[in-house]
Amino acid sequence: MTGTHPTDSYATLVEEELHLTLVELSHSCRASSDQLIALVEEGVLEPAGTDPQDWRFSGRSLRRARTALRLSRDLQINAPGVALALELLDQIDALQARLRRSGRG
């Protein structure tokens, strides 16, 4: 069976509609603002806005922050290491999507 799960499009819609402040993201991830700022500085998270008090994070950022924090905690790696791991995971996801589209995956 090719295609996506019916809830995938709903989840994507929710992610696109969700906008969190730094404080709200911090509470949602159970992380300090400093941890999240470090992830922004490494390019792991890309908020809208210019200053931390004006930042708005998407639902995708929430999912990405939780993954980043889990990697940091479980593997005990720093923010640059987390950024590299997430970049590699993104590349794997992109390759898997290409395989699915070509009918090979």
N, C-alpha and C positions, 0 to 999 in steps of 0.2 A: 504494500500500500504506500503510495507516495502522497505527499501533501503534509498539512500540519494538523495538529489536534485542534478541535473547535474552540477550546479555551485559549489557544495561543493568541488569536487576534484580540480577544478581550483583554488578556494580560498586557499586550502591547499598547492597547488603547489606554488602559489605566496608567501604565508607565508614562505615556506621553502627557497625560492630563495632571499627573501628580507633581506638585512643586513644593519643596520643603526648604525651610530656612536652615542655616547651619545648626542652630539649637535643636530644631525638630529632627534633623538628620542624626545629630548626636544622640538624642533620646532614642530614636528608632533603632540605632545600631548599638546602643549601649557603649558608646565610645566618647572620648573627650574631644572637645573642639580642636585641641592641639593635634590629636591623631589625624583628624579629618583634614586639617589645614596642611599637614605634612603630605597627605595623599594628593591634595590639590597642587601643592608645590612640585610634586613628582609627575604631575600630569595624569594621575590615575583617575581623578575626578575633575570634571570640567563644569563648574557652576556658571550660571548666568549671573551677571552683576560684576561690579568692579572691586568692591571691598567685602570682607567677610560678613559685615552686618547687612549687606545688600544681596549676598549670594542667594540663589535659588537653585535647588538641586532637583533633577527629574527623578521619576521612579526608577529609571535605568541606573541612575547614580546610587540610589538606595541599594539596589541589588549588587552593584559593583562594589560599593563600600563594604557591604557585609562580606562579600567574597574576599576582598582585600584584607579586612580585619581578621577573618578566619585564617587566611594564609599566614599573616603576620603572627598570630597567636599560636597556631598549630605547628608551624615550621620554624618559628622564631627567627623570621627574616625581617630586615628593616624596610623602610618605604621604597628605596630604590630597587631592592630585590623583589618586592611585591609588584612594583611597576613592570619589571621585566617578566615576571611570571604571568601577569595578566595580559601583557602584550603577546606572549607565546600562546596563551589560552585563546585569545582573540584570533590569532592566526590559524590555530587548529579548528576553531569554529567556522572560520571562513572557508577553509579547505574542505571541511565536511559538508558545508552547504553547497559548494561547487560540485562535489561528488554526488550529492543527492539530486541536484539539478541535471546532472549529466546522466543520471540513471544508474550510476555505479555504486551508490552507497545506500 
